[in-house]
Amino acid sequence: MRHMRDLLEIIARARPAAALALAATLVATPAVILAQEHHHGGDSDWLLFPSAQGLARTGSNADEPQNDHEWAVVDVLFSHSLGRFRALAETEVATDEVEIERLQFGWEFSENTLGWIGRFHQPSSAWNIEHHHGQYLQTAITRPNIERWEDEGGLIPQHVTGLLLETRGALGANGGLAVAVGGGAAPVLHDGSLEPIYVLRTNTGGHRGSWSGRIAYLPDLVGDDSIGLVVAQHDVNVVDPNVAALFGANDVQLDVVGAFAKFAGQEWRLQSAYYYVDVHFVTAPTPRTENFGAGYLQIERSTAVRLTPFARLETSANAGHSTYVSFQPREFELRRELAGLRWDVSHNQALTIEAGRATTLIARFNEVRLQWSAVWP
């Protein structure tokens, strides 16, 4: 039990909500104890997030999205601590791939400040910093379209290799402020998708710079509510000749600004974010700029019988006229509406059904998904 608490303390540095949720379901440790506990010994631990899903889809176009490759997956989260040294690795073993999603080595400068080096999830994503890869950690089966991973048709880089600094502190009587800043190598655009630096695969090379930041106000320092702003700049090298011809440029700079909010009461939970993206085609014969926006609002309601109905609306602005968005004509959804129901079968397993309707640049489709997810031990 002590090992698990120490693991949750490490996860809390990169993802407080996940640690608190797991604490409630696995070890029933009050959040304030997790926040105050400080471990100076050496220890290692792990968590497994297995999941499997089925999908039925009907569409108006034969070119429906092709990003649903993870029919069955186990996400393995491993951590190690020794004094102030920290290590964190997240490995995804799916039906068609094995990839180390995060590999971070850190130093705890103080109880509330951690510095990392390695491959990490860039801090300007509201959803992915909240849920990472573990399906059990999110109520819905799908993640918002604008928050998708690179290999799922994502438009915004999510994995960066470099340096990450995270800190938080008290603000006022009960509140707090959390800040994260990261910088390093951005993905390249190759073979029709963004490709970050891989740990287990051969890399294309040509990675350019990326930096991102996040600031969040916490009404309760040890609570789950937050409201904040994100900002990022990614310099994407377009090494795919077909996409470079589409863009008329082989260097694209993405400037991202956004806002997010998350509120959780005893019964209701709300999570929302909106991103505005400026796209600069830097090396075009005549450098030009375009922009688009995308966001979502998800609402959930917990019940006494372990059932959680949820609904999410995703929308976008100017995306249908964006040259940059058009390199993912099948994947990027201009709009999506979904609703679903999650049943927590036990303290560490859940069954979820989700129905949605979406519109991409070239298709409209309806789908129904069924998923089993869990966390062990």
Number of C-alpha atoms within 10 A of each C-alpha: 8 9 12 19 21 24 24 25 23 24 19 16 20 24 17 22 20 22 23 25 16 20 19 14 13 17 13 11 14 12 19 12 12 20 19 12 12 15 17 12 11 13 17 16 16 18 18 19 22 22 23 18 18 14 13 10 13 13 16 12 12 10 13 19 20 10 14 13 13 18 14 17 23 23 25 21 21 18 22 18 23 14 13 17 18 21 19 24 19 23 18 22 17 18 13 10 10 15 15 17 24 23 20 21 20 19 18 19 12 10 16 15 17 22 22 23 19 18 25 27 21 28 30 29 26 24 19 21 19 18 18 19 22 24 25 27 20 17 21 25 23 14 15 22 22 25 23 22 22 18 15 19 24 20 23 22 28 23 24 28 26 20 20 27 20 20 20 20 15 15 15 11 9 12 16 19 20 20 19 22 21 25 23 23 22 28 31 27 28 19 13 16 20 25 23 25 20 18 13 10 10 8 13 15 14 14 22 16 18 23 23 23 22 23 21 20 20 23 19 17 23 21 18 18 20 22 18 19 20 24 21 24 22 25 22 26 23 25 19 17 16 14 21 19 11 14 19 18 21 20 20 23 21 22 19 20 20 21 21 22 18 19 16 16 11 8 11 14 16 18 20 20 25 21 24 18 21 17 21 20 23 17 15 15 9 10 11 12 13 15 20 18 19 23 22 22 18 20 17 22 17 17 13 7 9 14 17 20 20 21 19 20 17 22 21 19 15 13 22 18 13 14 16 22 21 19 20 20 18 21 25 25 27 21 20 21 16 20 19 21 21 23 19 19 14 11 13 16 17 21 22 22 19 21 19 19 18 19 21 21 18 19 18 19 17 17 15 17 17 18 21 22 24 23 23 12 10
